[in-house]
Amino acid sequence: MSDDKPSYRLLTGPDDHAFCVRVSEALAEGYVLYGSPAITYNGATCIVAQAVVLPEVVR
């Protein structure tokens, strides 16, 4: 693992295929899901958020 990776990331974006790919890529890089996803509606589209952390951060 690279030392320059942030230990915490909050991924956000429209609830679409591209967002799912970004979360999947983070998992492939060694991150794990942290907490439940969040969703909101901005009047035009659903916006989602998912926190991910490196496993050594979770205690």
SEMAR-813829 format. One line per 5 residues: number of its first residue (from 1); their letters; for each residue z, y, x of C-alpha. Coordinates in steps of 0.5 Angstrom, whole numbers, plus 500, padded with zeros to 3 digits. Each point is the difference from the previous one (the first is absolute). Example, Ala and Ser with C-alpha at 12.3 -4.5 7.8 and 13.67 -1.06 7.14 Angstrom:
2
1> AS> 516:491:525 | 498:507:502;
This chain:
59
1> MSDDK> 500:500:500 | 498:507:502 | 506:505:502 | 496:505:497 | 500:497:493;
6> PSYRL> 505:504:495 | 505:496:497 | 499:502:493 | 494:502:496 | 499:502:493;
11> LTGPD> 493:499:498 | 497:504:494 | 494:500:496 | 496:499:494 | 501:493:497;
16> DHAFC> 494:497:503 | 497:495:504 | 500:504:506 | 508:501:499 | 501:493:500;
21> VRVSE> 496:499:506 | 504:505:504 | 507:496:498 | 496:494:502 | 499:502:506;
26> ALAEG> 507:503:502 | 502:493:498 | 495:497:505 | 503:505:505 | 507:497:499;
31> YVLYG> 503:505:495 | 504:497:494 | 501:503:493 | 506:504:499 | 502:502:493;
36> SPAIT> 496:500:494 | 494:503:499 | 499:507:496 | 495:502:496 | 498:507:496;
41> YNGAT> 495:503:496 | 497:507:503 | 496:501:493 | 494:496:503 | 502:494:504;
46> CIVAQ> 506:496:502 | 503:501:506 | 504:495:504 | 504:500:506 | 503:494:504;
51> AVVLP> 505:500:505 | 499:496:506 | 505:498:506 | 500:496:507 | 504:494:499;
56> EVVR> 505:502:505 | 502:506:496 | 502:496:494 | 507:498:501;
